[in-house]
Amino acid sequence: MATATKGREVVEVTVYQQRATANGEPTAGIVLGAVAASLLLFLGLSWLLFQVSLKRVSFNLWQPFYQNLRRVYA
């Protein structure tokens, strides 16, 4: 932290060090972590969408069969 004074004004400056290489680009660990998190999120949402659509298709596919069973046993 550094403090500078100009007349009556006092300015404090705090510099935080980021996890980056010397040229300002993110490190390989940060990039791999972001890619892994994105991939897991994509796969999770895809699986959830597949499960919901599978239940809907399965229900619509078997509905005539169950209607016929109700007619036979009614």
Buried (B, 14 or more C-beta within 10 A) or exposed (E): EEEEEEEEEEEEEEEEEEEEEEEEEBEEEEEEEEEEEEEEEEEEEEEEEEEEEEEEEEEEEEEEEEEEEEEEEE
